[in-house]
């Protein structure tokens, strides 16, 4: 993957309150162990990605924090085990670039 972009398409189902793993009395779940409250996803936010209109979950930042933790969301460095290279996020260019050795 050259862009570092990953899109995860998921189907959600409404779950009854008998599900003990939910954080609330009702929610939405997918085949993986992820569950969401309705207001975490809706209303969807409209954004653009590489010039294409896309839809984001309403509380996407808190969803990412819950999944990956503070370090996973805010760490500007990424080590790619497959290549053995380290990348840093360039805020000016808004892209991941290979870290050059000093």
N, C-alpha and C positions, 0 to 999 in steps of 0.2 A: 504494500500500500504506500504510494508515494506521497500522498497528502497528509497522512496522519489522521484522516477523517474516518470515523467509524459510526455507522448508523445502525441502531438496534431496533428492529421492528418487532413489536410484541402485541399479542391479542390479550385483551383484558376481559375478565368476567366478574359480574357482581357476586359478592359472597354474602351468605347469611351470617347472622351474628353468632351462630354456633361455632364458627371457626375461632379457635383459641389463639391463633397466631396473629390476629389482626390487632391493630393499635386502637381501634374504635369499635363501636357497635356494628358498623357496616363498613364495607370497603370494596376495593377492586383488587383482583389478584391475577397473576399470570402463571404459566406453567413452572416458572422458577420460584424460589421462595420469596419473591418480591410481592409486597402488598402496599397499597396506597389508599389514602383517604381521598374522597372525591375532590376536595378543594386543593389537594396537592397537584392534581392534573388539570382541572378545569376552573375557569375558562382557559382555553389554550391561548398562548401568546404568539403573535405573528412576528417572525423575524426573517432575515435573509441569510443564506449560506451560499457563497460563491455565485451570487447574483440570482439565486432561486429562492422564492418565497417558501418558508418552512413554518411548521408549528411546533412550539415548545411547550412542555408542561408549565402550568402556572407557577409552581414553586420549584423550578428546576434546580436552583442552587442548593436548597435543603435536601432534595432527593439525591444529588451528587454527594453532598456531605455525608448523608446517611450511608450511602453505598461505599464510598472510598475514604472517608475521614478527612480531617483538615489537611493533612500532609498530601493526600492524593489529589485534592482539589487545588491547593495553593502552592505546591512545590514547582518552581520554575525549571527544575532539572528532571530529566528522564533518561534512565539507562536502559538501552535496548539490548537484552541478553543475546538475541539472535545474531546481531552484528558486533556486539561488544563495544558499541559506540554510545557516547553520552550526548544528549541534546539539551539545549536550553531554549526557553521560550523568549523570543525577541518581541517585547511589547511594542516597539516602534514599527516593526514589520508585521506584527500579529501572526507570527509563524514560528514553528520549531526549527532551529538551526543546529547543525552539528557543532559541538564544543570543540574548539581547537586546543591542542595541547600547548602548554607554555614552554 
